[in-house]
Amino acid sequence: MNIDKIAPIAAIAISLIALFVPFEYWGLLLVAIGLVHGVMSPVDDRAAQAMIYGAAIAVPLMGATLGNAIPVVGGYGEDFLVAFTSAIHGYAVATLIMDLRSRIMG
């Protein structure tokens, strides 16, 4: 298994655990997973980078809609997507940093 498989699985697992186990550093751990994934597996395709940035914006909005639309279990879906978005944000930041690095270094 490579980082492209391990990081998303770990982010999903930690996001699910964060739903039921209170710990104040889940967000930090998820952002770190995203950062490591983005640095170890840089994205060169501009369309893929745009998709990552779009996902960083759209996923929390989908979570809010899910939480408002489904009465009992929607809150869990919203919390899961918000936690998972922390990993996406870390991945987006790492992608931006690696893109800037490649532009500066040539």
GUMI-565909 format. One record per residue: residue in three letters; z, y, x of N, C-alpha, C in turn. Coordinates in pm, whole numbers, plus 50000, padded with zeros to 5 digits. Each point is the difference from the previous one (the first is absolute). Example, Ala and Ser with C-alpha at 12.3 -4.5 7.8 and 13.67 -1.06 7.14 Angstrom:
// GUMI-565909
ala507804943151319500005011949911500005012050090/ser499285010549965500065011950082500735010949923/
This chain:
// GUMI-565909
met500004988250085500005011849915500005012550089/asn499285009949955499955012450076500715011249922/ile500045011650060500745011249942499425004249865/asp498694997949980499385003849874500464991349883/lys500564988550030500574991449896501525001449992/ile500625001050115501475000150005500575012949941/ala499445011550036500565012949956499965001549847/pro498884997349932500045001249854500954990149933/ile500074987850053500934990249943501435004750018/ala500325005050119501365004950026500325012149912/ala499035009149982500235011849916500244996149855/ile499234990549950500204995549862501354993149985/ala500344991450096501284992849993501185009750006/ile499955009550089501105009750012500075009049878/ser498845003649944500005008249878500634992449883/leu499744987049992500624991949895501514998650021/ile500404997950124501434998950030500715013249971/ala499325011150029500605013249978500285002849853/leu499324992949911500255001849856501414995649962/phe500514989850068501254993949957501155001450099/val499705003150125501055001150101500095014550046/pro501105006849972500115014050043500245001150152/phe499165008050063500105002650144499265013050024/glu500635009350065499435013350009498845001350098/tyr499764989850081498955000950101498754991749969/trp499844995749875498794992649963498755008650025/gly500075012549962498855009050017499615001450147/leu500995001550086499745001250143499354987350053/leu500484988549957499424987450043498564998549953/leu499735004049877498644999249947499055009750071/val500465012050028499175009550075499724994650140/ala501004993950062499814994350134498974988849996/ile500014991749897499004989449986498615006249990/gly499875010449919498715006749987499535006350130/leu500915006450071499635006250128499554989750102/val500744989150011499644989550095498664993949963/his499804997549873498724994449955498855009550031/gly500185012849976498955009750026499685001750147/val501014999050085499785001650144499394987350059/met500454988349954499504987550057498624996149947/ser499655005249884498704996849940499335012849954/pro499485008050094499445012949962498754998549913/val499825009549909498865000149908498985010150053/asp498784995350025498965008850052499055004849891/asp499894992649893499085003349892500545011749918/arg499195010449983500445012049926500284996949853/ala499224991049941500224996549859501334992749983/ala500334991350095501284993049993501165009750018/gln499845009850088501045010250018500195008049872/ala498915003649935500115007449874500694991749893/met499734986949999500664991249904501514999450026/ile500384999750126501444999750033500685012949954/tyr499365011450026500585012749957500055000949848/gly498974995149934499994999949854501084990949943/ala500214988550063501054990949955501385006350017/ala500175007650108501305006650022500315009949888/ile498965005549939500205009449889500064992849866/ala499134990049981499834993949869501074989749963/val500504992550097500954989349967501295005349937/pro500625010750051501205004849931499695005349860/leu498825005549980499625004549866499854988249905/met499434989150049499904987949918501394994649968/gly500915000850097501374995549976500695008149892/ala499805013050002500615008649899499434996949862/thr498714997649993499374996549872500514986649951/leu500144990550091500514986849963501445000949948/gly500815008150068501395001549958500145006449863/asn499095009249966500065006749871499374991949889/ala499054991350032499234993149897500664987249951/ile500694992950086500594987249962501515001649993/pro500604998149883501405003449980501014993250092/val500114987050001501124993650070499704997250146/val498864994150028499694995950138499195010350076/gly499575010549935499195010150067500745007050113/gly501305001649985500795006350105500004992050128/tyr500014986649987499944991550119498645001450069/gly498955000449920498675001950058499885013450070/glu500575010249938499975013250061500775000150132/asp501194994250000500804999750122499304992050110/phe499354988949962499284992050099498865008150061/leu499205006549915498865007550052500435012050083/val501095006349963500495011350079500484995150137/ala500704988650004500454994650128498804995750084/phe499044993449939498814995450072499195011850054/thr500045011049928499295012050044500555005450132/ser501264997450028500565004350129499244993450115/ala499674987349985499224993150104498595005650007/ile499435003149884498655005849998500005013750068/his501055007849976500095013150065500104998550151/gly500794990550047500094997650144498654996050058/tyr499274991649927498674995750044499045011850002/ala500095008849901499135011749995500295009650115/val501275002050030500365008950112499504994150132/ala500194987050019499524993750123498485000850009/thr499314998249888498555001150000499565014150038/leu500685010049947499685013850034500255002750148/ile501124995350052500325002150141498984993150090/met499644987549967499024992850082498625006549991/asp499645005549885498725007049986499995012750085/leu501095007649994500105012050083499964996550148/arg500684989250037500004995750139498604996450047/ser499264992949916498644996150041499085012150009/arg500215010049915499175012050007500315008350123/ile501295000950036500405008050116499614992950130/met500244987150006499734992650123498524997050019/gly499235001349894498554998150013499564986549968/
